[in-house]
């Protein structure tokens, strides 16, 4: 993803457990008078990120870094992701495909097909080999097996094409119709607008986008859109 959009500072602090001295949730006074714990607050913060109520944040609140990091590597995260993709499978089973080669599905890459969390936890920077998210790989193969054309639309730069292809193939992803990466000479277009423009080009090419799967709202919002969208949980960073 583009550096300006892909805000990774929170991941840098996953293992470092950085606490920001100028802001402490434990010092806040709650108008409701509720006696809450730090865990209550962090869970509420995470939930409101997923609901798209909290937007454009640079970092996870320092007190919540460990909590959010643990969630993203927890059984609960896996269960939440599986549940979202079960809905994809249910929707897929009821799709009435035209069978003319123009039925399409769109996936994001980072933290949708591939998990960047293990690498950032270990190295704190960069992008190398990321493992497949098993639940998404299964859905990917199910969609491909139905004869739907798969397009991968990522805000990774075009200069990462070879590395991205190698990573996807080594993780088990094969047979996509298009891998659309971002030309970094294209100015300061936001990620949502960029992805919307790419979907527009697909539709102008005659494709029907049945569904979109992504971990960021910027991969799902905007028009034209898919007939259904499915968001995977990710409260580590926000891509606008």
C-alpha positions as CSV (number, residue, x, y, z in Angstrom):
1,X,0.0,0.0,0.0
2,X,1.1,3.6,-0.4
3,X,3.2,5.0,2.4
4,X,0.9,7.9,3.0
5,X,-2.2,5.8,3.3
6,X,-0.8,2.7,4.9
7,X,-0.3,3.8,8.5
8,X,1.9,1.2,10.1
9,X,3.0,3.0,13.2
10,X,0.7,1.0,15.4
11,X,2.3,-2.3,14.1
12,X,5.7,-1.0,14.9
13,X,4.6,-0.8,18.6
14,X,3.0,-4.2,18.8
15,X,6.0,-5.8,20.5
16,X,7.4,-2.5,21.9
17,X,4.2,-1.8,23.9
18,X,4.7,2.0,23.5
19,X,2.7,4.0,26.0
20,X,2.0,7.6,25.1
21,X,2.6,9.7,28.1
22,X,0.4,12.6,27.0
23,X,-2.8,10.5,26.8
24,X,-4.0,8.0,29.3
25,X,-7.5,6.5,29.1
26,X,-7.3,5.7,32.8
27,X,-7.4,9.4,33.5
28,X,-10.6,10.1,31.5
29,X,-13.8,10.9,33.3
30,X,-16.9,9.3,31.8
31,X,-20.1,11.3,31.6
32,X,-22.1,8.2,31.9
33,X,-20.7,7.4,35.3
34,X,-19.9,3.8,34.1
35,X,-17.1,2.1,36.0
36,X,-15.2,0.7,33.0
37,X,-11.9,-1.1,32.7
38,X,-9.2,-0.5,30.2
39,X,-10.3,-3.7,28.4
40,X,-13.9,-2.3,28.1
41,X,-12.6,0.8,26.5
42,X,-10.2,-1.0,24.1
43,X,-12.9,-3.4,23.0
44,X,-15.3,-0.4,22.4
45,X,-12.6,1.4,20.4
46,X,-12.0,-1.7,18.3
47,X,-15.7,-2.3,17.7
48,X,-16.2,1.3,16.6
49,X,-13.3,1.1,14.2
50,X,-15.0,-1.9,12.6
51,X,-18.3,0.0,12.5
52,X,-16.6,2.8,10.7
53,X,-17.4,5.3,13.4
54,X,-13.8,5.9,14.2
55,X,-11.9,7.0,11.1
56,X,-8.6,8.5,9.9
57,X,-6.7,7.5,13.0
58,X,-2.9,7.5,12.8
59,X,-2.3,5.0,15.6
60,X,-4.2,2.8,18.0
61,X,-4.4,4.5,21.5
62,X,-1.2,3.6,23.2
63,X,-3.0,1.8,26.1
64,X,-4.8,-0.4,23.6
65,X,-1.8,-1.5,21.5
66,X,-1.3,-4.8,23.3
67,X,-5.0,-5.5,23.4
68,X,-5.6,-4.9,19.7
69,X,-2.4,-6.9,18.9
70,X,-3.6,-9.8,20.9
71,X,-7.0,-9.7,19.2
72,X,-5.5,-9.8,15.7
73,X,-3.6,-13.0,16.6
74,X,-6.4,-14.6,18.7
75,X,-8.9,-17.4,18.1
76,X,-11.6,-14.7,18.3
77,X,-10.1,-12.9,15.2
78,X,-10.1,-16.2,13.3
79,X,-13.7,-16.9,14.3
80,X,-14.8,-13.4,13.3
81,X,-13.1,-13.7,10.0
82,X,-14.6,-17.2,9.3
83,X,-18.0,-15.9,10.2
84,X,-17.7,-13.1,7.7
85,X,-16.6,-15.4,4.9
86,X,-19.3,-17.9,5.7
87,X,-21.7,-15.2,4.6
88,X,-19.7,-14.9,1.4
89,X,-20.1,-18.6,0.8
90,X,-23.8,-18.5,1.5
91,X,-24.2,-15.6,-0.9
92,X,-22.1,-17.4,-3.5
93,X,-24.3,-20.5,-3.3
94,X,-27.3,-18.4,-4.3
95,X,-25.7,-16.5,-7.1
96,X,-27.3,-16.9,-10.6
97,X,-24.2,-16.7,-12.8
98,X,-24.4,-15.8,-16.5
99,X,-21.6,-18.1,-17.5
100,X,-20.3,-15.7,-20.2
101,X,-16.9,-15.1,-18.6
102,X,-18.0,-11.7,-17.2
103,X,-19.0,-12.7,-13.7
104,X,-16.3,-11.1,-11.4
105,X,-15.2,-10.9,-7.8
106,X,-12.8,-8.4,-6.3
107,X,-10.3,-9.1,-3.4
108,X,-8.0,-6.7,-1.6
109,X,-4.6,-8.3,-0.8
110,X,-3.0,-7.1,2.4
111,X,-4.8,-8.6,5.4
112,X,-7.4,-10.0,3.1
113,X,-5.6,-12.6,1.1
114,X,-2.3,-12.3,2.9
115,X,-1.6,-11.6,6.5
116,X,1.0,-8.9,7.2
117,X,0.8,-9.2,10.9
118,X,3.5,-11.9,11.5
119,X,6.1,-10.0,9.4
120,X,5.5,-6.6,11.1
121,X,5.6,-8.1,14.5
122,X,9.0,-9.6,13.8
123,X,10.6,-6.9,11.6
124,X,8.7,-3.7,12.4
125,X,9.0,-2.5,8.8
126,X,9.0,-3.5,5.1
127,X,7.0,-6.0,3.2
128,X,8.4,-9.4,2.3
129,X,6.7,-12.8,2.4
130,X,3.2,-12.8,4.0
131,X,1.3,-16.0,4.8
132,X,-2.1,-16.7,3.3
133,X,-5.1,-16.2,5.5
134,X,-6.5,-19.7,5.3
135,X,-10.2,-18.8,5.5
136,X,-9.8,-16.4,2.6
137,X,-7.8,-18.9,0.5
138,X,-10.6,-21.4,0.9
139,X,-13.2,-18.8,-0.3
140,X,-10.9,-17.7,-3.1
141,X,-10.7,-21.3,-4.4
142,X,-14.5,-21.8,-4.0
143,X,-15.2,-18.7,-6.1
144,X,-12.6,-19.7,-8.7
145,X,-14.2,-23.1,-8.8
146,X,-17.5,-21.5,-9.7
147,X,-16.0,-20.0,-12.8
148,X,-16.0,-16.5,-11.5
149,X,-13.2,-14.2,-12.7
150,X,-11.1,-12.9,-9.8
151,X,-9.5,-9.5,-9.8
152,X,-7.1,-8.4,-7.1
153,X,-7.1,-4.6,-6.6
154,X,-4.4,-3.4,-4.2
155,X,-2.9,0.0,-3.4
156,X,0.5,-1.7,-3.4
157,X,2.8,0.1,-5.9
158,X,3.4,-1.3,-9.4
159,X,7.1,-1.7,-8.5
160,X,6.1,-4.5,-6.1
161,X,4.4,-6.6,-8.9
162,X,7.0,-9.3,-9.1
163,X,7.3,-9.7,-5.3
164,X,3.5,-9.6,-5.0
165,X,3.0,-12.3,-7.6
166,X,5.7,-14.5,-6.0
167,X,4.2,-14.1,-2.6
168,X,0.6,-14.9,-3.8
169,X,1.7,-18.0,-5.7
170,X,3.8,-19.3,-2.8
171,X,0.9,-18.7,-0.4
172,X,-1.4,-20.8,-2.7
173,X,-3.2,-18.2,-4.8
174,X,-3.5,-19.1,-8.5
175,X,-5.6,-18.3,-11.5
176,X,-6.7,-14.7,-11.0
177,X,-7.8,-12.8,-14.1
178,X,-6.2,-9.5,-13.1
179,X,-3.7,-8.1,-10.6
180,X,-4.2,-4.4,-10.4
181,X,-1.5,-2.4,-8.6
182,X,-1.1,1.3,-8.2
183,X,1.0,3.5,-10.4
184,X,2.7,5.7,-8.0
185,X,3.0,8.4,-10.6
186,X,-0.7,8.8,-10.5
187,X,-0.7,11.7,-7.9
188,X,-2.2,11.9,-4.5
189,X,-5.5,10.1,-5.2
190,X,-6.9,8.5,-2.1
191,X,-7.2,4.8,-1.9
192,X,-11.0,4.7,-1.9
193,X,-11.1,6.8,-5.1
194,X,-8.3,4.8,-6.7
195,X,-10.2,1.5,-6.1
196,X,-13.5,3.0,-7.2
197,X,-11.8,4.0,-10.5
198,X,-10.5,0.5,-11.0
199,X,-13.9,-1.0,-10.4
200,X,-15.4,1.4,-12.9
201,X,-12.9,0.2,-15.6
202,X,-13.9,-3.4,-14.9
203,X,-17.6,-2.6,-15.3
204,X,-16.9,-0.6,-18.5
205,X,-15.2,-3.7,-19.7
206,X,-18.5,-5.6,-19.3
207,X,-17.8,-7.3,-16.0
208,X,-20.4,-7.8,-13.3
209,X,-18.9,-7.5,-9.9
210,X,-20.8,-9.9,-7.7
211,X,-18.8,-9.3,-4.5
212,X,-15.9,-7.5,-2.9
213,X,-13.8,-8.7,0.1
214,X,-11.5,-6.4,2.0
215,X,-10.3,-5.5,5.4
216,X,-10.5,-1.7,4.9
217,X,-13.6,0.4,4.3
218,X,-11.7,2.2,1.5
219,X,-11.8,-1.1,-0.4
220,X,-15.5,-1.4,-0.1
221,X,-17.0,2.1,-0.3
222,X,-17.7,4.3,-3.3
223,X,-19.5,3.8,-6.6
224,X,-19.6,1.7,-8.7
225,X,-19.5,-1.0,-6.2
226,X,-20.1,-4.8,-6.0
227,X,-23.6,-6.3,-5.5
228,X,-22.4,-7.3,-2.1
229,X,-19.4,-6.3,0.1
230,X,-17.8,-8.2,2.9
231,X,-15.4,-6.6,5.4
232,X,-12.9,-8.6,7.4
233,X,-11.9,-7.4,10.8
234,X,-8.8,-5.2,11.1
235,X,-8.4,-2.5,13.7
236,X,-4.6,-2.2,13.6
237,X,-4.5,0.5,11.0
238,X,-6.7,2.7,8.8
239,X,-6.2,3.2,5.1
240,X,-8.0,6.2,3.6
